[in-house]
């Protein structure tokens, strides 16, 4: 005997509306990034580019920005080197001096994470922030932590960009954090902020050589020339013959370079000069 079928009602959620809203949001950001790319291409300086980026970053809730670039991010013992290029927007007035002259950059946990990270990340200085920083912060970082609490810039996102030949650039967006919602909002905009950071770096890269400040270690033209020949395996006497200078003069140049590089011998001087990219053409 046949069993009569009963009508079963199924609830079908309206995914179309949610997908449409999400796609509108994505296409909207893509359009803004495309517009940003056009502006960055026409900007004449890194400062103009930062102004263009700051407008779009502010729409995501990041009013303060920090951009930095280091052709060599770490010294020969693994400590952070103060960046060659730093640009700030809407940060406290003493930020530049503290980070670039007073050693805050070397004890900034965000920068310490960035140098060994290939992915953008969200951070918070609040104890219950539950971000990557909570695993890194210790007593060494107290000056930076205290400063950012006082400035009410305890939450942000950072995009590390590792460049050819070992350079490192980062773009960081900062914002206050009054609640968990602020941190969630930062996470929500991490992808969009990353697009902005890469757009800036692509446009800024050709300008960085001109914008870079003086290198931490300065060698004379003759010292560099002697080290380049030493890197090719030539002895001091052979370098003297090559450059048509006396052995004493060449030895003086090599010894001076060793002293500036803190090297114990010529082999170590060459290795450190290569590390700091001082022998680059």
Secondary structure as a PSIPRED ss2 file (coil, helix, strand):
# PSIPRED VFORMAT (PSIPRED V4.0)

   1 X C   1.000  0.000  0.000
   2 X C   1.000  0.000  0.000
   3 X C   1.000  0.000  0.000
   4 X C   1.000  0.000  0.000
   5 X C   1.000  0.000  0.000
   6 X C   1.000  0.000  0.000
   7 X C   1.000  0.000  0.000
   8 X C   1.000  0.000  0.000
   9 X C   1.000  0.000  0.000
  10 X C   1.000  0.000  0.000
  11 X C   1.000  0.000  0.000
  12 X C   1.000  0.000  0.000
  13 X C   1.000  0.000  0.000
  14 X C   1.000  0.000  0.000
  15 X H   0.000  1.000  0.000
  16 X H   0.000  1.000  0.000
  17 X H   0.000  1.000  0.000
  18 X H   0.000  1.000  0.000
  19 X H   0.000  1.000  0.000
  20 X H   0.000  1.000  0.000
  21 X H   0.000  1.000  0.000
  22 X H   0.000  1.000  0.000
  23 X H   0.000  1.000  0.000
  24 X H   0.000  1.000  0.000
  25 X H   0.000  1.000  0.000
  26 X H   0.000  1.000  0.000
  27 X H   0.000  1.000  0.000
  28 X H   0.000  1.000  0.000
  29 X H   0.000  1.000  0.000
  30 X H   0.000  1.000  0.000
  31 X H   0.000  1.000  0.000
  32 X H   0.000  1.000  0.000
  33 X H   0.000  1.000  0.000
  34 X H   0.000  1.000  0.000
  35 X H   0.000  1.000  0.000
  36 X H   0.000  1.000  0.000
  37 X H   0.000  1.000  0.000
  38 X H   0.000  1.000  0.000
  39 X H   0.000  1.000  0.000
  40 X H   0.000  1.000  0.000
  41 X H   0.000  1.000  0.000
  42 X H   0.000  1.000  0.000
  43 X C   1.000  0.000  0.000
  44 X C   1.000  0.000  0.000
  45 X C   1.000  0.000  0.000
  46 X H   0.000  1.000  0.000
  47 X H   0.000  1.000  0.000
  48 X H   0.000  1.000  0.000
  49 X H   0.000  1.000  0.000
  50 X H   0.000  1.000  0.000
  51 X H   0.000  1.000  0.000
  52 X H   0.000  1.000  0.000
  53 X H   0.000  1.000  0.000
  54 X H   0.000  1.000  0.000
  55 X H   0.000  1.000  0.000
  56 X H   0.000  1.000  0.000
  57 X H   0.000  1.000  0.000
  58 X H   0.000  1.000  0.000
  59 X H   0.000  1.000  0.000
  60 X C   1.000  0.000  0.000
  61 X C   1.000  0.000  0.000
  62 X C   1.000  0.000  0.000
  63 X C   1.000  0.000  0.000
  64 X E   0.000  0.000  1.000
  65 X E   0.000  0.000  1.000
  66 X E   0.000  0.000  1.000
  67 X E   0.000  0.000  1.000
  68 X E   0.000  0.000  1.000
  69 X E   0.000  0.000  1.000
  70 X E   0.000  0.000  1.000
  71 X C   1.000  0.000  0.000
  72 X C   1.000  0.000  0.000
  73 X C   1.000  0.000  0.000
  74 X E   0.000  0.000  1.000
  75 X C   1.000  0.000  0.000
  76 X C   1.000  0.000  0.000
  77 X C   1.000  0.000  0.000
  78 X C   1.000  0.000  0.000
  79 X C   1.000  0.000  0.000
  80 X E   0.000  0.000  1.000
  81 X C   1.000  0.000  0.000
  82 X C   1.000  0.000  0.000
  83 X C   1.000  0.000  0.000
  84 X C   1.000  0.000  0.000
  85 X E   0.000  0.000  1.000
  86 X E   0.000  0.000  1.000
  87 X E   0.000  0.000  1.000
  88 X E   0.000  0.000  1.000
  89 X E   0.000  0.000  1.000
  90 X C   1.000  0.000  0.000
  91 X C   1.000  0.000  0.000
  92 X C   1.000  0.000  0.000
  93 X C   1.000  0.000  0.000
  94 X C   1.000  0.000  0.000
  95 X H   0.000  1.000  0.000
  96 X H   0.000  1.000  0.000
  97 X H   0.000  1.000  0.000
  98 X H   0.000  1.000  0.000
  99 X H   0.000  1.000  0.000
 100 X H   0.000  1.000  0.000
 101 X C   1.000  0.000  0.000
 102 X C   1.000  0.000  0.000
 103 X C   1.000  0.000  0.000
 104 X C   1.000  0.000  0.000
 105 X H   0.000  1.000  0.000
 106 X H   0.000  1.000  0.000
 107 X H   0.000  1.000  0.000
 108 X C   1.000  0.000  0.000
 109 X H   0.000  1.000  0.000
 110 X H   0.000  1.000  0.000
 111 X H   0.000  1.000  0.000
 112 X H   0.000  1.000  0.000
 113 X H   0.000  1.000  0.000
 114 X H   0.000  1.000  0.000
 115 X C   1.000  0.000  0.000
 116 X C   1.000  0.000  0.000
 117 X C   1.000  0.000  0.000
 118 X C   1.000  0.000  0.000
 119 X C   1.000  0.000  0.000
 120 X C   1.000  0.000  0.000
 121 X E   0.000  0.000  1.000
 122 X E   0.000  0.000  1.000
 123 X E   0.000  0.000  1.000
 124 X E   0.000  0.000  1.000
 125 X C   1.000  0.000  0.000
 126 X C   1.000  0.000  0.000
 127 X C   1.000  0.000  0.000
 128 X C   1.000  0.000  0.000
 129 X C   1.000  0.000  0.000
 130 X C   1.000  0.000  0.000
 131 X C   1.000  0.000  0.000
 132 X H   0.000  1.000  0.000
 133 X H   0.000  1.000  0.000
 134 X H   0.000  1.000  0.000
 135 X H   0.000  1.000  0.000
 136 X C   1.000  0.000  0.000
 137 X C   1.000  0.000  0.000
 138 X C   1.000  0.000  0.000
 139 X H   0.000  1.000  0.000
 140 X H   0.000  1.000  0.000
 141 X H   0.000  1.000  0.000
 142 X H   0.000  1.000  0.000
 143 X H   0.000  1.000  0.000
 144 X H   0.000  1.000  0.000
 145 X H   0.000  1.000  0.000
 146 X H   0.000  1.000  0.000
 147 X H   0.000  1.000  0.000
 148 X H   0.000  1.000  0.000
 149 X H   0.000  1.000  0.000
 150 X H   0.000  1.000  0.000
 151 X C   1.000  0.000  0.000
 152 X C   1.000  0.000  0.000
 153 X C   1.000  0.000  0.000
 154 X C   1.000  0.000  0.000
 155 X E   0.000  0.000  1.000
 156 X E   0.000  0.000  1.000
 157 X E   0.000  0.000  1.000
 158 X E   0.000  0.000  1.000
 159 X E   0.000  0.000  1.000
 160 X E   0.000  0.000  1.000
 161 X E   0.000  0.000  1.000
 162 X E   0.000  0.000  1.000
 163 X C   1.000  0.000  0.000
 164 X H   0.000  1.000  0.000
 165 X H   0.000  1.000  0.000
 166 X H   0.000  1.000  0.000
 167 X C   1.000  0.000  0.000
 168 X E   0.000  0.000  1.000
 169 X E   0.000  0.000  1.000
 170 X E   0.000  0.000  1.000
 171 X E   0.000  0.000  1.000
 172 X E   0.000  0.000  1.000
 173 X E   0.000  0.000  1.000
 174 X E   0.000  0.000  1.000
 175 X E   0.000  0.000  1.000
 176 X C   1.000  0.000  0.000
 177 X C   1.000  0.000  0.000
 178 X C   1.000  0.000  0.000
 179 X C   1.000  0.000  0.000
 180 X H   0.000  1.000  0.000
 181 X H   0.000  1.000  0.000
 182 X H   0.000  1.000  0.000
 183 X H   0.000  1.000  0.000
 184 X H   0.000  1.000  0.000
 185 X H   0.000  1.000  0.000
 186 X H   0.000  1.000  0.000
 187 X H   0.000  1.000  0.000
 188 X H   0.000  1.000  0.000
 189 X C   1.000  0.000  0.000
 190 X H   0.000  1.000  0.000
 191 X H   0.000  1.000  0.000
 192 X H   0.000  1.000  0.000
 193 X H   0.000  1.000  0.000
 194 X H   0.000  1.000  0.000
 195 X H   0.000  1.000  0.000
 196 X H   0.000  1.000  0.000
 197 X H   0.000  1.000  0.000
 198 X H   0.000  1.000  0.000
 199 X H   0.000  1.000  0.000
 200 X H   0.000  1.000  0.000
 201 X H   0.000  1.000  0.000
 202 X H   0.000  1.000  0.000
 203 X H   0.000  1.000  0.000
 204 X H   0.000  1.000  0.000
 205 X H   0.000  1.000  0.000
 206 X H   0.000  1.000  0.000
 207 X H   0.000  1.000  0.000
 208 X H   0.000  1.000  0.000
 209 X H   0.000  1.000  0.000
 210 X H   0.000  1.000  0.000
 211 X H   0.000  1.000  0.000
 212 X C   1.000  0.000  0.000
 213 X C   1.000  0.000  0.000
 214 X C   1.000  0.000  0.000
 215 X C   1.000  0.000  0.000
 216 X C   1.000  0.000  0.000
 217 X C   1.000  0.000  0.000
 218 X C   1.000  0.000  0.000
 219 X C   1.000  0.000  0.000
 220 X C   1.000  0.000  0.000
 221 X H   0.000  1.000  0.000
 222 X H   0.000  1.000  0.000
 223 X H   0.000  1.000  0.000
 224 X H   0.000  1.000  0.000
 225 X H   0.000  1.000  0.000
 226 X H   0.000  1.000  0.000
 227 X H   0.000  1.000  0.000
 228 X H   0.000  1.000  0.000
 229 X H   0.000  1.000  0.000
 230 X H   0.000  1.000  0.000
 231 X H   0.000  1.000  0.000
 232 X C   1.000  0.000  0.000
 233 X C   1.000  0.000  0.000
 234 X C   1.000  0.000  0.000
 235 X C   1.000  0.000  0.000
 236 X H   0.000  1.000  0.000
 237 X H   0.000  1.000  0.000
 238 X H   0.000  1.000  0.000
 239 X H   0.000  1.000  0.000
 240 X H   0.000  1.000  0.000
 241 X H   0.000  1.000  0.000
 242 X H   0.000  1.000  0.000
 243 X H   0.000  1.000  0.000
 244 X C   1.000  0.000  0.000
 245 X C   1.000  0.000  0.000
 246 X C   1.000  0.000  0.000
 247 X H   0.000  1.000  0.000
 248 X H   0.000  1.000  0.000
 249 X H   0.000  1.000  0.000
 250 X H   0.000  1.000  0.000
 251 X H   0.000  1.000  0.000
 252 X H   0.000  1.000  0.000
 253 X H   0.000  1.000  0.000
 254 X H   0.000  1.000  0.000
 255 X H   0.000  1.000  0.000
 256 X H   0.000  1.000  0.000
 257 X H   0.000  1.000  0.000
 258 X H   0.000  1.000  0.000
 259 X H   0.000  1.000  0.000
 260 X H   0.000  1.000  0.000
 261 X H   0.000  1.000  0.000
 262 X C   1.000  0.000  0.000
 263 X C   1.000  0.000  0.000
 264 X C   1.000  0.000  0.000
 265 X C   1.000  0.000  0.000
 266 X H   0.000  1.000  0.000
 267 X H   0.000  1.000  0.000
 268 X H   0.000  1.000  0.000
 269 X H   0.000  1.000  0.000
 270 X H   0.000  1.000  0.000
 271 X H   0.000  1.000  0.000
 272 X H   0.000  1.000  0.000
 273 X H   0.000  1.000  0.000
 274 X H   0.000  1.000  0.000
 275 X H   0.000  1.000  0.000
 276 X C   1.000  0.000  0.000
 277 X C   1.000  0.000  0.000
 278 X C   1.000  0.000  0.000
 279 X C   1.000  0.000  0.000
 280 X C   1.000  0.000  0.000
 281 X C   1.000  0.000  0.000
